[in-house]
Amino acid sequence: MKKDESKRSNNSFILIVLVIVAAIVLLIAWRANLFLSNYQKYYAGDVRNFRGDLTKAESVPVYSDQTSIRDLLLGPEVYRIQIAFFPNDTENSFYLASSFEITNKLGIIFRNILGTEVSTFYTEDGSSCMVFYPNEYIRCFKSVPINSTDELFPTQIEPAILLLGPSHANKTAVTIENYLITAEGQSFEEIDRTYTDLDLAVDKIILVLMDYTSI
């Protein structure tokens, strides 16, 4: 009788160990995005949905290097991020979608690294701002329609992301120069897919930041 009880105890212990190992393996696989679609990424405890195919976004070139993106947008001096574009009746909706994606995803990233409790407010110049507690860090976003890049004055405190569609872009890439990040989309064609080249360039910026700040 005692042998049977001991055997059952051993079997129960083995079963518990196997369940724990399986749970760990599943968690690792989930965090490695093995069960997600090409439009999803696991980040900061949840599945994040993207507009573009992330396998395509990963291949978007960055000039000069990805470290510059991280240093520019995640620097402690950053207060406001300007999102600039050239107004165009046929492209404005795409710029609006990209601006929303940048603001939304960067908000998630900032919550992950600065604090979880957030309040929002708007400034007189139309900037949308978030306050991250407990240290009350502030990060703002401002949409900036421009007629010329001469109207942009990006700084370490207020870096800028310039969105360029087909009317101004001849490639799909991300370029960093001083305090300006340019996201270019060569085509806005959406035939047989639900995203544009600009979506891929914007997603590339977000992926670089998420990969760097993943915990």
C-alpha positions, 0 to 999 in steps of 0.5 A: 500500500505504501509503495502504491502511495509513493508511486502515485506521489512520484507520478503527481510530482512528475506531472506537476513538473511537466505542466510547469515546464510546458507553461514555461515553454509556451510563455517563451514561445508567446514572448518570441511571437511564435503564435502571432500573425505577421501583424502582431508583436508581443510587447510589455505584457500584451499583443500589439497590433500593427498596420503593416506586415512586420516581416516586411517592416524588419527589412526596411533599411535605416540610414545611418543606424538604428541606435540613432533612432533610440537615442533620439526618441528615447533620450531623457531630454525629449519633451515633444516629438514633432510629426511633420508632413507635406499636406496633400489631398491624396495623401493626407489620410495616410499621414493621419494614419501614420501619425496616429500609429506613432503616437499610439505606439510611442505612448505604449513604449513610454508607459513601459519605460517611464511609468504605468499611470498616465494622465493627458492634457493639451497645450495651447499650441495643439500638442497632445501630452502625456504625464507618466507617474510617479515621476511626472515625466512629460512627453508631447506630440505635435502634428506639423504640416509644412510647405518646406523642411526649412520650417522644421527646427528639430532639437534634442528636446523637440526631435521631429519625424518627417513623413514622406509619401510617393509625392516626395519619396523615391524609396522606402527607408528610414533616415536619421540626420541630426535631430530629424527622422525621415520615414519614406514610403515609395508607394501607397498602393494597397492592392493585395495588401492592407498596408502601404510602404509608409506603414512599413517605414513607420513600423520599422521605427517602432520595432527598433524602439520596442526591441530595445525596451523589451523586458 
